[in-house]
Amino acid sequence: MSDLNKLTLADARDRLRAGDVTSVELTEACLRAIDGADQLNAFVHKTPDLALERAKAADARISEGDAPAMCGIPVGIKDLFCTEGVASQAASGILKGFRPEYESTVSGQLRDAGAVMLGKLNMDEFAMGSSNETSVYGNAVNPWKVDGRDLTPGGSSGGSAAAVAADLCLAATGTDTGGSIRQPAAFTGTVGIKPTYGRCSRWGIVAFASSLDQAGPMTKTVRDAAIMLQAMCGHDPKDSTSADLPVPDFESMLTGDIRGKKIGIPREYQIDGMPTEIAALWAQGADMLRDAGAEIVDISLPHTKYALPAYYVIAPAEASSNLARYDGVRYGHRAKLAAGDGITQMYEKTRAEGFGAEVQRRVMIGTYVLSAGFYDAYYNRARKVRSLIKRDFDTVFADGIDAILTPATPSAAFGLGEMANADPVQMYLNDVFTVTVNLAGLPGIALPAGLDAQGLPLGLQLIGRPWEEGELLKTAHVLEGAAGFVSKPAKWW
Ligand SMILES: NC(=O)C[C@H](N)C(=O)O
């Protein structure tokens, strides 16, 4: 059977359970697709032998009637997740050759549920970036193209998004610190959900900014996101911020009924220079939800404009602390030393060689804002702003708002090279609609809702109340159905 790689996760699950198809067949179809897609540079470490071994084990489980939903499903894992015995580099030169002896909790949960890892996916170095261009492996390429121009798949989970959009895997893991799941999803016509902070364990995921980082699924449909998220959630005593809360059956919540829900439209997200197509799509999204029986309410989140500067103080501050561990002693790369070099030169040379320019920039910014003379002026201030942003959301939710609708990104996918060489702040502006959600610890989902005039996908974002991913997925599912986005990129790779 050909084209099995094009199935949705839900269809594949149903067909596996019905005995229509085997995990080995699904896995082989994905491995063929991956081998034919080197130009996309999405998979940076392929594990075909391991995948086939796991697929056979999954088939055995399914035939015994012991089949959790993810059993036998071929997936890609972002290079930020530590995977036992398999290269895990966070797309950084400093982790070259690192093969963890342990598995991250989330990828371990997927493995234990029978999911089949096909390999590791490209990303921005240490998840710092919005275009995948800071990767030590070179950037992944968006399967969507216009006028023969290569486009970014977004970042940092750009390899995950490209792989799902190009049907190289049925679904992938991503992580999101300031938009890294939702922006690439929007750029590639795929679905990505960042759950509430604390929903998915961070244990074994290379840390960027620990108070913001969350894992989540990247999938072809909202239903697939519900199924995969279920398998990624749960309490983990190894992560002190992991929530000890029951995980609802997300898929069963996709009832299609959102009558009476109150959807907020925040006026501060109407930013200067927003492309008219994005403004129009946003308005259409609101109309679709209204037509489905929701009430659309204008709301205000007054501190929104301070979110981006606060994020780009807090995230680098935490990164500078987290990345201090890469010193040439414990992990990966160590610089060659000259005669007479001491430990200080070893640190300096190793870190100068091992980290790329964006990572170095963030370590320097982070160190600066945490330094004794500037701590109050920058870091503490940013933390206060963060509290105000969270309070904005608390207020609208207390007023009865169930979810908030915004654009996912301020533009469609841009050309590779277009922003990488510009002022870094231009790149940071990509996160204008997404960082508030991380700062407030809320769940947010991006889903494809239309095409721009050039034929590129555009995404909308829904932001939910804390711990209400099920309700958020329900609303997203209705919006997905109404938007009827079915386009796929034309194959050129
Ligand atoms: N990690 C993320 O969520 C991506 C964000 N654009 C950043 O560079 O911080």
The ligand as a MOL file (V3000), in Angstrom:
LIG
                    3D

  0  0  0     0  0            999 V3000
M  V30 BEGIN CTAB
M  V30 COUNTS 9 8 0 0 0
M  V30 BEGIN ATOM
M  V30 1 N 12.1200 28.8560 21.7280 0
M  V30 2 C 11.1470 29.5380 21.2110 0
M  V30 3 O 10.0120 29.3830 21.6270 0
M  V30 4 C 11.4550 30.3920 20.0510 0
M  V30 5 C 11.6140 31.8450 20.2270 0
M  V30 6 N 11.4990 32.4300 18.9150 0
M  V30 7 C 12.9760 32.1680 20.7860 0
M  V30 8 O 13.8670 32.3600 20.0090 0
M  V30 9 O 13.1600 32.2620 21.9570 0
M  V30 END ATOM
M  V30 BEGIN BOND
M  V30 1 1 1 2
M  V30 2 2 2 3
M  V30 3 1 2 4
M  V30 4 1 4 5
M  V30 5 1 5 6
M  V30 6 1 5 7
M  V30 7 2 7 8
M  V30 8 1 7 9
M  V30 END BOND
M  V30 END CTAB
M  END
